[in-house]
Amino acid sequence: MRILVVGATGLIGASICTRLVSEGHEVVGIARSPRANAARDYQTLVLDMAAALRPEDWLPHLTGVDAVVNCAGVLQDSPREKTGQVHRDAAAALFLACARAGVAKVIHFSAMGVDRAQPSSFSATKYAGDQALMALDLDWIILRPSVVLGRPVFGASALFRGLASLPVLPSMPDTGRLQVVQLKDVVSTVLFFLNPGSPSRVALELAGPEQLTMDEIVGSFRRWLGWAPAARLDLPGWGARLLYRLGDFAAMLGWRPPMRTNAAREIARGALGDPSDWISLTGMRPQSLAQFLALNPATVQEKWFAGLYVIKPAIFVVLPVFWIMTGIVSLTTGYGNGIDLMQSTGAGMLSAPAVIAGALADIVVGALIAWRPTARKGLYSGIALSLFYLVVGTFLRPDLWNEPLGPFLKVLPIIVLHFVALAILEER
């Protein structure tokens, strides 16, 4: 079969594409942006789903397609992502294009519980997309998974591992229970419904066999990673709200933190469902979290990821603050000292322009690192600027290498931290 997978680089979409290719299907993946460093055995098309709001935007991509799997989803509105456009408007346009192009089989990923309550724009727009599909005369299947866990990680699945690495577990208030479902079971379900003669026009809840609290899930991952149980810290409501708001602010800068206000609203009700219809239709036996962890021993890569995951936000706060504040200090309270330092090198009339230019360069580097789409350029710029300062400073004031506070020596760990940031910049 020729199958179009929308959201092909996401947690679920990427695994579906890989499995379909291994089963001998011809796959066309739709992704929002190209990833040149990703080696794939299938065709990838670049299409921003948030801008594909008309059936005509989808029709050229449906030629020769036998089935469509829509895995696209975003957690919350931000400058880079719009829930209404992705979950409702673009999805409705895609489904209508399928009807016009004669692509009858459509498998659509929604979310657990959206048909029962819509506490946020995420669930409200997801349910609107479901309704748009159910209104058409197609062989549709709507899958509503709980939190999906597997070896690949993103979002909540990555957060669980990160929290497991902390010596003190911050326990969030107002969190419901979760019936986490394994990624392998989700992918196998898609393969089942792509088989000729499989049931259609059904909406199924994909839920695991256990109802677990977030603390229990994190504790399971901590044991899996081979670490002793962590002390628990019950966060007050105001502390949790502050973390969610900080996540919202990071999203405004183009990052995708899993802890945002939409996540708080969704997790308060939990993600519980009835998997009986799923089991009876597919014969699936959902794997528990304990079974998955027992069959997949943790590796050193898992331990590195868990530890670095919670350090990453600190790195991408510290570096922009470092560069921006250095520039601001150079233009304000430290301006006189900067002029004196430059004049000590013999810069003369160039002292003031040099201080101002350096300060503005520092601020630009910090802003580039803070804004996710330009973070990589900012990090490379920070490395280049640091080396420039080091080389020029060594030529003009070599005595600073011998200062007790080590102003030149301290540049070296700063450069190394930039390389660490580059190594962990990718989100998935």
PEQUI-V158066 format. One record per residue. N is the residue number from 1. PSI is psi in whole degrees, -180 to 180 (999 if undefined). BURIAL is # if it has 16 or more other ideal C-beta (glycine too) atoms within 10 Angstrom, else .. Layout:
n->{N	N}
psi->{PSI	PSI}
burial->{BURIAL	BURIAL}
//
This chain:
n->{1	2	3	4	5	6	7	8	9	10	11	12	13	14	15	16	17	18	19	20	21	22	23	24	25	26	27	28	29	30	31	32	33	34	35	36	37	38	39	40	41	42	43	44	45	46	47	48	49	50	51	52	53	54	55	56	57	58	59	60	61	62	63	64	65	66	67	68	69	70	71	72	73	74	75	76	77	78	79	80	81	82	83	84	85	86	87	88	89	90	91	92	93	94	95	96	97	98	99	100	101	102	103	104	105	106	107	108	109	110	111	112	113	114	115	116	117	118	119	120	121	122	123	124	125	126	127	128	129	130	131	132	133	134	135	136	137	138	139	140	141	142	143	144	145	146	147	148	149	150	151	152	153	154	155	156	157	158	159	160	161	162	163	164	165	166	167	168	169	170	171	172	173	174	175	176	177	178	179	180	181	182	183	184	185	186	187	188	189	190	191	192	193	194	195	196	197	198	199	200	201	202	203	204	205	206	207	208	209	210	211	212	213	214	215	216	217	218	219	220	221	222	223	224	225	226	227	228	229	230	231	232	233	234	235	236	237	238	239	240	241	242	243	244	245	246	247	248	249	250	251	252	253	254	255	256	257	258	259	260	261	262	263	264	265	266	267	268	269	270	271	272	273	274	275	276	277	278	279	280	281	282	283	284	285	286	287	288	289	290	291	292	293	294	295	296	297	298	299	300	301	302	303	304	305	306	307	308	309	310	311	312	313	314	315	316	317	318	319	320	321	322	323	324	325	326	327	328	329	330	331	332	333	334	335	336	337	338	339	340	341	342	343	344	345	346	347	348	349	350	351	352	353	354	355	356	357	358	359	360	361	362	363	364	365	366	367	368	369	370	371	372	373	374	375	376	377	378	379	380	381	382	383	384	385	386	387	388	389	390	391	392	393	394	395	396	397	398	399	400	401	402	403	404	405	406	407	408	409	410	411	412	413	414	415	416	417	418	419	420	421	422	423	424	425	426	427	428}
psi->{151	118	129	123	116	132	43	-14	2	177	-51	-45	-42	-40	-37	-45	-45	-43	-41	-42	-41	-25	2	10	155	121	136	117	137	124	153	-33	151	148	91	-23	1	119	125	155	25	164	137	130	140	121	121	109	-32	-17	-8	75	4	148	-33	-23	-23	-28	-41	-24	-4	3	123	5	135	-27	154	135	115	108	5	141	148	149	-41	153	138	175	-28	-18	140	117	-44	-41	-42	-52	-33	-63	-52	-38	-44	-40	-41	-46	-40	-37	-37	-43	-41	-34	-4	21	98	-37	117	121	122	129	121	-142	153	129	3	-22	-10	-34	149	80	-11	172	-27	-56	-34	-44	-32	-45	-36	-39	-40	-46	-37	-38	-43	-20	-9	155	72	162	77	150	124	122	126	85	154	-164	126	127	150	-171	-48	148	150	147	-128	-37	-34	-38	-42	-44	-42	-46	-33	-20	-12	140	-23	124	114	113	116	138	160	49	132	176	156	140	77	144	145	139	-40	-40	-37	-46	-42	-33	-42	-44	-38	-46	-11	-12	140	138	1	157	157	176	48	148	122	141	127	103	146	175	-6	146	112	148	164	-40	-38	-39	-47	-41	-37	-44	-35	-43	-39	-36	-5	22	151	157	144	150	151	135	113	111	135	162	-42	-35	-42	-42	-37	-43	-41	-38	-38	-37	-40	-42	-42	-38	-34	-24	7	0	169	66	144	-19	96	173	-34	-40	-40	-43	-40	-40	-20	-34	-11	-173	76	144	-180	106	9	-42	-41	-46	-43	-35	-39	-17	11	144	94	135	138	164	-42	-41	-44	-47	-37	-33	-9	81	144	142	172	-30	-40	-41	-41	-47	-46	-45	-41	-26	-42	-18	-28	-48	-38	-41	-44	3	-46	-45	-49	-41	-42	-51	-45	-44	-35	-44	-42	-43	-41	-27	-10	-103	-27	9	-44	-43	-37	-42	-44	-41	-44	-38	-29	-17	-4	18	-26	-125	-17	-3	-51	-48	-36	-43	-45	-44	-43	-41	-45	-38	-41	-45	-41	-44	-45	-42	-40	-41	-38	-34	116	-44	-22	9	-42	-45	-39	-40	-45	-39	-39	-40	-47	-43	-39	-44	-38	-48	-41	-46	-50	-41	-38	-38	-41	-38	69	-20	-20	-16	-22	9	141	-35	-6	55	-32	-40	-33	-17	-31	-50	-28	-43	-44	-41	-35	-40	-36	-44	-41	-37	-28	15	-39	139	-27	999}
burial->{.	.	#	#	#	#	#	#	#	#	#	#	#	#	#	#	#	#	#	#	#	.	.	.	#	.	#	#	#	#	#	#	.	.	.	.	.	.	.	#	.	#	.	#	.	.	#	.	#	#	.	#	#	.	#	.	#	#	#	.	#	#	.	.	#	#	#	#	#	#	#	#	#	#	#	#	#	#	.	#	#	#	#	#	#	#	#	#	#	#	#	#	#	#	#	#	#	#	.	.	#	.	#	#	#	#	#	#	#	#	#	#	#	#	#	.	.	#	#	#	#	#	#	#	#	#	#	#	#	#	.	#	#	.	.	.	.	#	#	#	#	#	#	#	#	#	#	#	#	#	.	#	#	#	#	#	#	#	#	#	#	#	#	#	#	#	.	.	#	#	#	#	.	.	#	.	#	#	#	#	#	#	#	#	#	#	#	.	#	#	.	#	#	#	.	.	.	.	.	.	.	.	#	#	#	#	#	#	#	#	#	#	.	#	#	.	#	#	#	#	#	#	.	#	#	.	#	.	.	#	.	.	.	.	.	.	.	.	.	#	.	.	#	#	.	.	#	#	.	#	#	.	#	#	#	#	#	#	#	#	#	#	#	#	#	#	#	.	#	#	#	.	#	.	#	.	.	#	#	.	#	#	.	#	.	#	#	#	#	.	.	#	#	.	.	.	.	#	.	.	.	#	#	.	#	#	#	.	#	.	.	#	#	.	#	#	.	.	#	#	.	#	#	#	.	#	#	.	.	#	#	.	.	.	.	.	.	#	#	.	#	#	.	.	.	.	#	.	.	.	#	.	.	#	#	.	.	#	#	.	#	#	#	#	#	#	#	#	#	#	#	#	.	.	#	.	.	#	#	#	#	#	#	.	#	#	.	.	#	#	.	.	#	.	.	.	#	.	.	#	.	.	.	.	.	.	.	#	.	.	.	.	.	#	.	.	#	#	.	.	#	.	.	.	.	.	.	.}
//
